[in-house]
Amino acid sequence: MRVLLVEDDPMIGKSVQQGLRQEGTSVDWVRDGEAAELALTTTPYELLLLDLGLPGRSGLDVLARLRRSDNDIPVLIITARDAVTERIKGLDSGADDYLIKPFDLDELSARMRALLRRRSGRASPVIEHGDLRMNPATHELTQDGKPVALSAREFALLQALLEQPGVPLSRAKLEERLYGWGEEIESNAVEVYIHSLRRKLGSERIKNIRGVGYLVPAGR
């Protein structure tokens, strides 16, 4: 998952970015509304974490302009403004959820997962595909009921494929899911993770469509 974090407080921004990256989430962090709008027009994100009290262009301004452009990215507001009127204003401006600072990182992650489930139309937090059972909340994967140990990026890559079985994802698309700004990407990183997943789950689990990308067959 690739997320845009818009937060002007350096302490909060750094802790959220580091915490989510440890879970395997790719996080790009900007500190003002104009930078947020630029990032949203140049990079595909699955979710936006948006502070309201930003320097220059406010978070509500960013949100309103985002929705006017018909961008339907899920938006989770993170702010210290706890008045009911502020929450109503944010939700009525197009936000999908609202979290008051200070917050627990585990709760933030849970709300993010809920928004993405809602967007994909899944009610269950668990992804099941054939003999695989993946729980993004606990970062656990089982195959035929037996636990399979995966690194954070192996888990993130497999999750991207399992969320769209039968749909090929290019190497560039997978890199977007795995890496944020400033993170070094080795030229064969995706291939290395795919090789490791095949070794752990079976060589036929992930197919390579030459010149297109990788997929998990829909029928398994």
Secondary structure, DSSP 8 states (H G I E B T S, - for coil): -EEEEE---HHHHHHHHHHHHHTT-EEEEE-SHHHHHHHHHHS--SEEEE-SS-SSS-HHHHHHHHHHTT----EEEEES---HHHHHHHHHTT-SEEEESS--HHHHHHHHHHHHHHHHT--SSSEEETTEEEETTTTEEEETTEE----HHHHHHHHHHHTSTT--B-HHHHHHHH--TT----TTHHHHHHHHHHHHH-TTSSEEETTTEEE--TT-
